[in-house]
Amino acid sequence: MTSQNLTQRPWIDDPRQGKYIDDNALYVFWCVINDFFTIKHDDLSSRLNINFIFLSPPEWEHSILVQFLTQIAQEYKIEPSCPQIMMEIIRDIYEQPLWDTDGKILKGYEKEVEKYFEAKTKYDNYLKKNKIDPFQIPINQEAWRRRPKTPVIYRGAYKWALDYIEKNPDDTDAQCLSNFFQDKATFTDLLHALKVSFAYIANGLPANDERKLKKEIYTEIVNYVTFEISSNKQLQKDLKDYLDLFIEDSLSKNQSSKLLGNKLVKNSPNLLIFARQKEILLNEIKTKEADYGKKFIFENEIYDTNPIDINDSDSIEARYKNKEYLFVHTLLAFEKLGYLKIRFLGNNWHHDEEQPPRFRTEIELLPEIYPLLGKDTQQLSNLFFDPDKSRLYIRGVEIKIQKFKDQYHTLNTILNSPDEDIGQEWFYSDIAERLDASETIDTDTKYYNASYQIHKKAEQKGFPDFFIKTSQSVKINPKYLP
């Protein structure tokens, strides 16, 4: 499979070509290699549409994100799973009540409306008899199940699709549409939907023209589809190599045009060298660190002089043309260089609807960045254990710890236990209870020995009194606490 099966044009944002790619595209790659487009990493809901909203690039429409993810899937031979559409939204778009705002009933539907109001009267009596507050219906399963559904008819492209499925059950389009409507769609169905939605049809077609209705319903499917897509080792390697080229200023300019909305856009002909990109982000971090310390949230506000409206093609074109600083590129480069850890990276749509769409990130600064901020790491009071790197940092000094061994688990418990004071006294039995509750061996001795070895390593790095130990407990010397 290649992306040309889908788009019939070269893949503009291919990280393997040694050319700059769109900042939004790099962000999507980062989401994929971190498995954020999967259920298992959805901390907000078990529904993927929540992730697609929170993780959508601020300069792309949903359909562009979907198209790009399918290109990744094709190029890297990744099979997406669980394509599903937000059917309630699509139905809402095309539904029409059987009576208007004045209560006038549509001709021919009088009996259906009469039956509905009879059912509603019975339902209201049921609520009253059982003393159920109408506002509590959504959380009362029985009341929710019993509620009568408002009768509606469907019009437009959705009505055409329903009729088409009924009249042509063996047709490719009928089967594809039926699969989406019944939550049984496959990746092949998704590719077909994209092909039809992005296909050209002539302007000026009548409203009831089948070609126009077909394209419209597939466009709505693409606008509201979500699916799972995971990473693979080749994609991870290609992104690592790409960031290396970015840091080394070894990427070529990419002046190919791509379609966003109904406008062909190009990246800026001038992109800042990495040293200048680095300087811009460092200045932002320096200001935030002075106010908030090593952990904080901030948004990329560099392009507020070019406000964006994703529904305005001219706004998109101007934004891309003037974009010389690549925020996502530089942020990911900083993480790769060990300057910081990205806790979250997404858009700001749910935080302030009056602000233009921006990237929003939460980061934690690591010791390696402090010299770049003009601070002497030896004088810093920061103390933390990075479980991903398996490194203990004391006043900016790095101490290597073997991953997933007793010393690792001891430090992770003392320094990273939620709702616990890192300066508290830890009994070895308490550590053992958290980590080895099912074991019957002498776990106290096990964690005494682990703390002793950590203490020796800290001593070798110039911190001979890091731990205050007894035969039964250990705690961090208060002089080293943040």
Secondary structure as the mmCIF struct_conf table of DSSP 4:
data_model
#
loop_
_struct_conf.conf_type_id
_struct_conf.id
_struct_conf.beg_label_comp_id
_struct_conf.beg_label_asym_id
_struct_conf.beg_label_seq_id
_struct_conf.end_label_comp_id
_struct_conf.end_label_asym_id
_struct_conf.end_label_seq_id
TURN_TY1_P TURN_TY1_P1 SER A 3 SER A 3
HELX_RH_AL_P HELX_RH_AL_P1 GLN A 4 THR A 7
BEND BEND1 GLN A 8 ARG A 9
TURN_TY1_P TURN_TY1_P2 ILE A 12 ASP A 13
HELX_RH_3T_P HELX_RH_3T_P1 PRO A 15 GLN A 17
BEND BEND2 GLY A 18 GLY A 18
STRN STRN1 LYS A 19 LYS A 19
HELX_RH_AL_P HELX_RH_AL_P2 ASP A 23 ILE A 33
TURN_TY1_P TURN_TY1_P3 ASN A 34 PHE A 37
BEND BEND3 THR A 38 THR A 38
HELX_RH_3T_P HELX_RH_3T_P2 ILE A 39 HIS A 41
BEND BEND4 ASP A 43 LEU A 44
BEND BEND5 SER A 46 SER A 46
HELX_RH_AL_P HELX_RH_AL_P3 LEU A 48 PHE A 54
TURN_TY1_P TURN_TY1_P4 LEU A 55 LEU A 55
BEND BEND6 SER A 56 SER A 56
TURN_TY1_P TURN_TY1_P5 PRO A 58 GLU A 59
BEND BEND7 TRP A 60 TRP A 60
HELX_RH_AL_P HELX_RH_AL_P4 HIS A 62 GLU A 75
TURN_TY1_P TURN_TY1_P6 TYR A 76 LYS A 77
STRN STRN2 SER A 81 ILE A 85
HELX_RH_AL_P HELX_RH_AL_P5 MET A 87 TYR A 94
STRN STRN3 GLU A 95 PRO A 97
BEND BEND8 LEU A 98 LEU A 98
STRN STRN4 TRP A 99 TRP A 99
TURN_TY1_P TURN_TY1_P7 THR A 101 ASP A 102
HELX_LH_PP_P HELX_LH_PP_P1 LYS A 104 LYS A 104
STRN STRN5 ILE A 105 ILE A 105
HELX_LH_PP_P HELX_LH_PP_P2 LEU A 106 LEU A 106
TURN_TY1_P TURN_TY1_P8 LYS A 107 GLY A 108
HELX_RH_AL_P HELX_RH_AL_P6 GLU A 110 LYS A 129
TURN_TY1_P TURN_TY1_P9 ASN A 130 LYS A 131
HELX_RH_3T_P HELX_RH_3T_P3 PRO A 134 ILE A 139
HELX_RH_AL_P HELX_RH_AL_P7 GLN A 141 ARG A 146
HELX_LH_PP_P HELX_LH_PP_P3 ARG A 147 PRO A 151
STRN STRN6 VAL A 152 TYR A 154
HELX_RH_AL_P HELX_RH_AL_P8 GLY A 156 LYS A 167
TURN_TY1_P TURN_TY1_P10 PRO A 169 ASP A 170
BEND BEND9 ASP A 171 ASP A 171
HELX_RH_AL_P HELX_RH_AL_P9 THR A 172 PHE A 181
TURN_TY1_P TURN_TY1_P11 GLN A 182 ASP A 183
HELX_RH_AL_P HELX_RH_AL_P10 PHE A 187 SER A 197
TURN_TY1_P TURN_TY1_P12 PHE A 198 PHE A 198
BEND BEND10 ALA A 199 ALA A 199
TURN_TY1_P TURN_TY1_P13 ASN A 203 GLY A 204
TURN_TY1_P TURN_TY1_P14 ALA A 207 ASN A 208
HELX_RH_AL_P HELX_RH_AL_P11 GLU A 210 ASN A 223
TURN_TY1_P TURN_TY1_P15 TYR A 224 TYR A 224
STRN STRN7 VAL A 225 GLU A 228
HELX_RH_AL_P HELX_RH_AL_P12 LYS A 233 ILE A 247
TURN_TY1_P TURN_TY1_P16 GLU A 248 ASP A 249
HELX_LH_PP_P HELX_LH_PP_P4 LEU A 251 LEU A 251
STRN STRN8 SER A 252 SER A 252
HELX_LH_PP_P HELX_LH_PP_P5 LYS A 253 LYS A 253
STRN STRN9 LYS A 258 LEU A 260
TURN_TY1_P TURN_TY1_P17 GLY A 261 ASN A 262
STRN STRN10 LYS A 263 VAL A 265
BEND BEND11 PRO A 269 PRO A 269
HELX_RH_AL_P HELX_RH_AL_P13 PHE A 274 TYR A 292
TURN_TY1_P TURN_TY1_P18 GLY A 293 LYS A 294
STRN STRN11 LYS A 295 GLU A 299
TURN_TY1_P TURN_TY1_P19 ILE A 302 THR A 305
BEND BEND12 ASN A 306 ASN A 306
TURN_TY1_P TURN_TY1_P20 ILE A 310 ASN A 311
HELX_RH_AL_P HELX_RH_AL_P14 SER A 313 LYS A 321
TURN_TY1_P TURN_TY1_P21 ASN A 322 ASN A 322
HELX_RH_AL_P HELX_RH_AL_P15 PHE A 327 LYS A 336
TURN_TY1_P TURN_TY1_P22 LEU A 337 GLY A 338
BEND BEND13 TYR A 339 TYR A 339
STRN STRN12 LEU A 340 ASN A 347
TURN_TY1_P TURN_TY1_P23 TRP A 349 HIS A 351
TURN_TY1_P TURN_TY1_P24 GLU A 353 GLU A 354
BEND BEND14 GLN A 355 GLN A 355
HELX_LH_PP_P HELX_LH_PP_P6 PRO A 356 PRO A 357
STRN STRN13 PHE A 359 LEU A 365
HELX_RH_3T_P HELX_RH_3T_P4 PRO A 367 LEU A 373
TURN_TY1_P TURN_TY1_P25 GLY A 374 GLY A 374
HELX_RH_3T_P HELX_RH_3T_P5 THR A 377 GLN A 379
STRN STRN14 LEU A 383 ASP A 386
TURN_TY1_P TURN_TY1_P26 PRO A 387 SER A 390
STRN STRN15 ARG A 391 ILE A 394
TURN_TY1_P TURN_TY1_P27 ARG A 395 GLY A 396
STRN STRN16 VAL A 397 LYS A 400
TURN_TY1_P TURN_TY1_P28 LYS A 403 PHE A 404
BEND BEND15 LYS A 405 LYS A 405
HELX_RH_AL_P HELX_RH_AL_P16 ASP A 406 ASN A 416
TURN_TY1_P TURN_TY1_P29 PRO A 418 ASP A 419
TURN_TY1_P TURN_TY1_P30 ILE A 422 GLY A 423
BEND BEND16 GLN A 424 GLN A 424
STRN STRN17 TRP A 426 PHE A 427
HELX_RH_AL_P HELX_RH_AL_P17 TYR A 428 LEU A 435
TURN_TY1_P TURN_TY1_P31 ALA A 437 SER A 438
BEND BEND17 ILE A 441 ILE A 441
HELX_RH_AL_P HELX_RH_AL_P18 THR A 443 GLN A 460
TURN_TY1_P TURN_TY1_P32 LYS A 461 GLY A 462
TURN_TY1_P TURN_TY1_P33 PRO A 464 ASP A 465
BEND BEND18 PHE A 466 PHE A 466
STRN STRN18 PHE A 467 LYS A 469
BEND BEND19 SER A 471 GLN A 472
STRN STRN19 SER A 473 ILE A 476
HELX_RH_3T_P HELX_RH_3T_P6 PRO A 478 TYR A 480
#
